[in-house]
Amino acid sequence: MAKETKTQGQKLAEKLFFKLKDCWEELDEKNEKKVEEFARLYKEFMNQGKTERECTGIAVKLLEKHGFVNIETLGGKQPKTGMKVYSNIKGKALTAAVLGKKPASDGCSILGAHIDSPRLDLKQSPLYEASGLALFDTHYYGGIKKYQWTTIPLAMHGIFVKEDGTEIKINIGENPDDPVFTITDLLPHLAREQMQKKASEAVEGEDLDILAGSRPYKDKEVKEKVKLNILSLLHDKYGITEKDFASAEIEFVPAFPARDIGLDRSMIGAYGHDDRCCAWPALMAMLSFTKTPEKTIVCYLSDKEEIGSEGNTGACSYGFKHFIWELCGGSEANLRLCLSRSSMLSADVSAAFDPTYADVFDKKNASYMGKGIVLTKYTGSGGKYGASDANAEFCAKVQALLDRNKIQWQFGELGKVDKGGGGTIALHAANLGIEVLDCGVPVLSMHSPFEVISKIDLYTTYRGYIAFLNDI
């Protein structure tokens, strides 16, 4: 049979077109096992860390296991070359660094992710009784479709702080023997009016009340017997009273664990992929360093991104900047030099193309499951409002390092220009003078109680983050 020869046009197309391959097709058996093992560890992390406090606690334990020390224990002394340090920001955010051979004033290589996710928070006076039922009143946190949070099992996570400073941690609904909670919905037989409403109005925010109990306290003289019984149970186990809710941070999250999806087990379904599927690889990339890097490398896990990064644990706060200032020996001049010379990957997710809802995506500029790490030059909404628009020089630099390390990357936008939009912590880093580019995992069903990612994208992102810390 005559050997087929490529035409000049075919050769030119191979040279000029940007083509994506399915990352699974490039895997050999050895690397496929690495993908599965990394996914297994990630699922363990997801099951244990469903809140920003829990994620921070897990991260601190891992860092200390790998030789990192709390920077506060240095007593104001400047960290030295090769030293591994971290800062726990009020138990809800974290910054860690490995001091490089070059001074921090020469710039750092930074991976910045966030560890908060959309959820339901209890109000300050949440518990009430109505028609023989005890319910918790909530205020949703972050961008959610409210109707998705009804009729699913919910778990209660968080912390009570007594007036004497005693901390009481709560985690109810994750163990098989635990009770779970739920939000009721109207039966379809009576939902004719509800089903005529817009999806955003079918379930009102004030209707996201969590079913907490129905058994009354056995005392005929007491009013609100069901409410009293719930408070009695909480007091017997945790020593809390109704007043303690005023200072508590209690979050309700989906009670189901991370699970493999598909007959081929190629995907992972879980609550909180946004943005823990980037935070975990970022942390693991940091922990992979066993030798002193040339430049100082930093991992920043922030809080409050889902509500604008405000607050003293969000990316707008002074926590991250103060940590870098300490790496720079407490010099404002060196801090400014460091920030102006630093590079950062804003390790955040992108919306994976969903063929079921193809009309809201720009296929040419969408990211796809199984096609690798996503580079997002800008986010924001129509007109790029609320975005950090990375410059061409830095984009080309990141693309080149991924190519050098044979790591498949793809570009991706959140959706069509006028269909919506969103932001990350990138603009807050950019406002400090840092070169920054959004770079992470494509996600299906983002901000839902059960998001979906590809195992191969998770692992490719991890490899990309390692390459960034090594090469930039």
C-alpha positions in Angstrom: 0.0 0.0 0.0 1.3 3.4 -1.0 2.4 5.6 1.9 0.0 8.5 2.4 1.7 11.9 2.2 0.4 15.0 3.8 -0.4 18.0 1.6 1.2 21.3 2.1 -2.1 22.6 3.6 -2.2 19.7 6.1 1.3 20.4 7.2 0.6 24.1 7.5 -2.5 23.4 9.5 -0.6 21.1 11.9 1.9 24.0 12.4 -0.5 26.8 12.8 -3.7 25.5 14.4 -4.1 25.2 18.2 -5.4 21.7 18.8 -6.4 20.1 22.1 -6.0 16.4 22.8 -7.8 14.4 25.4 -5.3 14.1 28.3 -6.5 10.6 29.1 -5.2 9.4 25.7 -1.6 10.6 26.6 -1.5 8.6 29.8 0.6 5.4 30.2 -0.3 2.9 33.0 2.2 4.3 35.4 0.9 7.8 35.2 -2.7 6.6 35.3 -2.0 5.2 38.7 -0.6 8.5 39.8 -3.8 10.2 38.6 -6.0 7.8 40.6 -3.9 8.1 43.8 -3.9 11.9 43.6 -7.7 11.7 43.2 -8.0 9.4 46.2 -6.1 11.8 48.4 -8.1 14.7 47.1 -11.4 13.0 47.9 -10.2 12.4 51.5 -9.4 16.1 51.8 -12.8 17.0 50.4 -14.6 14.8 52.9 -12.7 16.2 55.8 -12.6 19.8 54.7 -16.0 21.2 53.9 -15.5 24.6 55.5 -12.7 27.2 55.3 -11.8 26.5 59.0 -11.6 22.7 58.4 -9.4 23.2 55.3 -7.1 25.5 57.2 -6.8 23.0 60.0 -5.9 20.2 57.5 -3.4 22.4 55.7 -1.6 23.4 59.0 -1.2 19.7 60.0 0.2 18.9 56.6 2.6 21.8 56.6 3.9 21.1 60.0 4.3 17.4 59.1 6.6 18.6 56.2 8.7 20.8 58.4 6.9 24.2 58.1 6.9 26.4 61.3 4.5 29.1 62.3 6.2 32.4 61.5 5.0 33.8 64.8 7.3 31.5 66.6 10.3 33.2 65.1 9.8 36.1 67.5 10.2 38.8 64.8 13.5 37.2 63.4 13.7 37.2 59.6 13.3 33.8 58.0 16.5 32.4 56.4 17.2 30.8 53.1 15.6 27.3 52.9 13.3 27.9 55.8 9.7 26.8 55.6 7.2 29.0 57.3 3.4 29.6 57.4 0.9 32.0 58.9 -2.5 30.9 60.1 -4.8 33.8 59.4 -7.5 33.7 62.1 -8.1 30.0 61.5 -9.8 30.6 58.2 -7.0 31.4 55.7 -3.4 30.5 55.3 -0.1 31.6 53.8 2.9 29.4 53.5 6.4 29.9 52.0 9.7 28.2 51.3 12.5 30.9 51.4 14.5 30.8 48.2 18.2 31.3 47.5 17.5 34.8 46.2 16.1 37.4 48.6 12.3 37.8 48.8 12.8 41.4 47.4 13.7 39.8 44.1 10.1 38.6 43.9 8.1 35.4 44.8 6.3 32.7 42.8 2.9 32.6 44.3 -0.1 30.1 44.0 -3.2 31.8 45.3 -6.5 29.9 45.8 -9.6 30.2 48.0 -11.0 27.7 50.4 -14.5 29.1 51.0 -17.5 27.8 49.0 -21.2 28.7 48.7 -23.2 27.4 51.6 -25.9 28.2 54.1 -25.0 30.2 57.3 -27.1 30.3 60.4 -28.4 33.7 61.4 -27.6 35.1 64.8 -31.0 34.1 66.3 -31.7 31.1 64.1 -33.7 28.5 66.1 -37.5 28.8 66.2 -40.6 26.6 66.5 -43.5 26.6 64.0 -46.4 24.1 63.9 -44.7 21.5 66.0 -41.4 21.7 64.0 -38.1 23.2 65.0 -36.2 25.0 62.3 -33.0 27.0 61.8 -33.2 30.3 60.0 -30.3 30.8 57.4 -28.7 33.4 55.3 -27.1 31.9 52.1 -23.4 32.6 51.5 -22.2 33.3 47.9 -23.9 32.8 44.6 -26.3 29.8 44.7 -29.4 28.6 42.9 -31.6 28.5 46.0 -33.8 25.7 44.7 -30.9 23.4 44.5 -30.5 23.4 48.3 -33.9 22.0 49.1 -34.6 18.3 49.8 -31.0 17.2 50.1 -29.2 16.0 53.2 -27.3 18.7 55.0 -24.6 18.6 57.6 -24.0 21.1 60.4 -20.3 22.3 60.7 -18.8 25.2 62.6 -17.8 26.6 65.9 -19.4 28.1 69.0 -17.2 30.4 71.1 -18.2 30.9 74.8 -17.8 34.2 76.5 -14.8 32.8 78.4 -13.1 32.1 75.0 -13.8 28.3 75.0 -14.2 27.0 71.5 -16.7 24.2 70.7 -16.5 22.6 67.3 -19.6 21.2 65.7 -19.7 18.5 63.0 -23.1 16.7 62.7 -24.2 14.8 59.7 -21.0 13.4 58.2 -20.8 10.1 60.0 -23.1 7.3 58.9 -24.7 7.1 62.3 -25.3 10.9 62.5 -28.6 12.5 61.9 -28.8 14.9 58.9 -30.8 18.0 58.2 -32.8 19.2 55.2 -34.9 22.0 53.7 -38.4 21.1 52.7 -40.0 21.9 49.4 -43.6 22.1 48.2 -45.1 19.0 46.8 -45.9 19.2 43.0 -49.6 18.7 43.7 -49.8 22.1 45.3 -46.9 23.9 43.5 -48.9 25.2 40.5 -48.2 28.9 41.5 -44.6 28.1 42.6 -43.8 26.5 39.3 -45.0 29.6 37.4 -42.3 31.7 39.0 -38.9 32.4 37.7 -36.3 29.9 38.9 -34.6 32.7 41.0 -37.9 33.3 42.8 -39.3 29.8 43.2 -37.5 29.5 46.5 -37.0 32.7 48.4 -33.9 33.2 50.6 -36.1 33.5 53.7 -37.6 30.1 52.9 -34.2 28.3 53.2 -35.0 27.2 56.7 -33.5 24.0 57.9 -35.6 21.2 59.5 -34.0 20.6 62.9 -36.5 18.4 64.9 -40.0 17.6 65.8 -39.9 15.8 69.2 -41.3 18.0 72.1 -39.7 18.4 75.5 -41.8 16.5 78.0 -43.2 19.2 80.2 -46.8 20.4 79.8 -46.1 23.8 81.4 -43.4 24.8 78.9 -44.1 26.7 75.7 -42.1 26.0 72.5 -41.5 22.4 73.6 -39.8 21.3 70.3 -37.4 24.2 70.3 -36.6 23.6 74.0 -35.9 19.9 73.2 -33.4 20.9 70.5 -31.7 23.4 72.8 -31.6 20.8 75.6 -29.9 18.3 73.3 -27.3 20.8 72.2 -26.7 21.9 75.8 -26.3 18.3 77.1 -23.7 17.5 74.4 -22.0 20.9 73.9 -22.9 23.0 76.9 -24.3 25.8 74.7 -27.4 28.0 75.1 -29.5 30.0 72.7 -27.4 33.1 73.4 -24.3 31.3 72.1 -25.7 31.3 68.5 -25.1 35.1 68.4 -21.3 34.7 68.2 -21.2 31.3 66.5 -20.1 30.5 62.9 -22.3 27.6 61.9 -22.4 26.5 58.3 -24.7 24.0 56.6 -23.2 22.1 53.7 -24.2 19.0 51.7 -23.9 15.8 53.8 -22.8 13.5 50.9 -19.2 12.5 50.4 -17.0 13.0 47.3 -17.7 10.2 44.9 -16.4 8.8 41.6 -18.7 9.6 38.7 -19.2 7.5 35.6 -18.8 3.8 34.8 -15.2 4.6 33.9 -14.7 6.5 37.2 -13.1 9.3 35.3 -14.7 12.2 37.2 -15.3 13.3 40.8 -18.5 14.7 42.2 -18.4 16.7 45.4 -19.5 19.7 47.2 -16.9 22.5 47.1 -14.7 21.8 44.1 -14.8 25.6 43.6 -12.2 26.3 44.7 -10.7 23.4 46.7 -9.9 21.5 43.5 -7.3 24.2 42.9 -6.4 24.8 46.6 -5.5 21.2 47.1 -3.1 20.9 44.1 -1.6 24.3 45.1 -0.9 23.0 48.6 0.5 19.7 47.3 2.7 21.5 44.8 4.2 23.5 47.7 4.7 20.4 49.8 6.5 18.6 46.9 9.6 20.8 47.3 12.4 19.0 49.1 15.2 21.4 48.1 15.7 25.1 48.4 14.1 26.9 45.4 15.9 29.7 43.6 13.1 32.1 44.3 10.9 32.2 47.3 7.7 30.2 46.7 4.4 31.0 48.3 1.0 29.3 48.7 -1.9 31.5 49.7 -5.3 29.9 50.7 -7.8 32.8 51.1 -11.3 33.1 52.6 -14.3 35.1 51.6 -13.7 35.0 47.8 -17.3 34.0 47.2 -18.6 37.2 48.7 -16.0 39.6 47.2 -12.8 38.7 49.2 -13.7 41.3 51.9 -13.2 40.9 55.6 -10.1 40.3 57.6 -9.5 36.8 56.2 -10.2 37.7 52.6 -7.8 38.6 49.8 -8.6 42.3 50.3 -7.3 42.2 53.9 -3.7 42.9 55.1 -3.0 39.3 56.0 -1.3 38.2 52.8 0.6 41.5 52.4 1.8 41.4 56.0 3.2 37.8 55.5 5.2 39.0 52.5 6.4 42.0 54.5 7.7 39.6 57.1 9.5 37.6 54.4 11.1 40.9 53.3 12.5 41.5 56.8 9.9 44.0 57.8 11.1 46.5 55.2 8.4 48.5 53.3 10.8 49.3 50.5 11.7 45.6 50.1 8.0 44.7 50.2 7.2 47.1 47.3 10.1 45.6 45.3 8.9 42.1 46.1 5.4 42.7 45.0 6.4 44.4 41.8 8.7 41.5 40.9 6.4 38.7 41.9 4.3 36.4 39.7 1.1 34.6 40.7 -1.2 32.0 39.4 -4.7 32.8 40.7 -5.5 29.1 41.2 -9.3 29.2 40.5 -11.7 27.1 38.5 -13.3 27.8 35.1 -16.7 26.7 33.8 -16.4 23.5 31.7 -18.4 23.4 28.5 -21.7 21.7 29.1 -23.3 20.4 25.9 -26.7 20.4 27.7 -26.5 24.2 28.0 -24.4 24.9 25.0 -26.2 28.2 24.1 -24.5 30.1 27.0 -21.0 29.2 26.0 -18.7 30.5 23.3 -17.4 27.1 22.0 -14.2 28.7 20.6 -13.3 30.1 24.0 -14.7 27.6 26.4 -12.7 25.1 28.5 -13.4 21.4 28.2 -13.4 18.5 30.6 -10.4 16.2 30.2 -8.4 18.8 28.1 -6.1 20.0 30.9 -5.4 23.0 32.9 -7.3 26.2 32.0 -5.7 29.6 31.5 -8.2 32.4 31.8 -6.7 35.8 30.8 -9.6 37.8 32.2 -12.8 37.2 34.2 -15.4 39.7 35.2 -18.7 40.4 33.6 -19.8 42.2 30.4 -17.1 44.8 29.6 -14.6 42.9 31.8 -15.9 44.7 34.9 -14.4 43.3 38.1 -11.7 41.5 36.2 -7.9 41.3 36.3 -6.9 41.3 32.6 -3.4 39.6 32.5 -0.9 41.2 30.2 0.4 39.4 27.1 3.9 39.1 28.3 2.9 37.1 31.4 0.4 34.9 29.5 3.1 34.0 27.0 5.5 33.2 29.8 3.1 30.8 31.5 2.1 29.1 28.3 5.8 28.6 27.4 6.7 27.0 30.8 3.7 24.6 30.4 4.8 23.7 26.9 8.4 23.1 28.1 7.1 20.7 30.8 4.8 19.0 28.3 1.7 20.0 30.3 -1.4 20.4 28.2 -3.2 23.7 28.7 -6.3 25.2 27.3 -7.8 28.7 27.3 -11.3 29.3 28.7 -13.8 32.0 29.5 -16.7 31.7 31.8 -19.3 32.0 29.1 -20.7 34.3 26.4 -20.0 38.0 26.9 -23.5 39.1 27.9 -24.6 35.9 29.6 -23.1 36.7 33.0 -19.7 36.5 34.6 -17.7 36.2 37.8 -14.4 37.0 39.4 -11.5 35.6 41.4 -8.8 36.9 43.8 -6.7 37.8 40.7 -7.6 41.5 40.7 -6.7 41.9 44.4 -3.2 40.5 43.6 -2.9 42.7 40.5 -3.8 45.8 42.6 -0.6 45.1 44.6 1.5 45.1 41.4 1.8 41.3 41.1 1.8 39.7 37.6 -1.2 37.4 37.8 -3.1 34.9 35.6 -6.1 32.8 36.5 -5.2 29.1 36.1 -7.2 26.1 37.2 -9.6 23.2 36.7 -12.7 23.2 34.5 -15.9 22.4 36.5 -19.4 21.3 35.6 -22.4 22.4 37.7 -20.3 25.1 39.4 -21.8 26.5 42.7 -24.2 23.6 43.0 -24.3 21.3 46.0 -22.6 18.6 43.8 -20.0 19.9 41.4 -18.1 17.7 38.9 -14.5 17.7 37.7 -12.3 15.4 35.7 -9.5 13.5 37.6 -7.1 14.1 34.7 -7.7 17.8 34.9 -7.1 17.8 38.6 -3.7 16.0 38.2 -2.7 18.1 35.2 -3.3 21.2 37.2 -1.2 19.9 40.0 1.7 19.3 37.5 1.2 22.8 36.1 1.5 24.3 39.6 4.7 22.4 40.3 6.1 23.6 36.9 5.2 27.2 37.8 6.9 27.2 41.2 10.0 25.6 39.6 10.3 27.7 36.4 8.9 31.2 37.0 
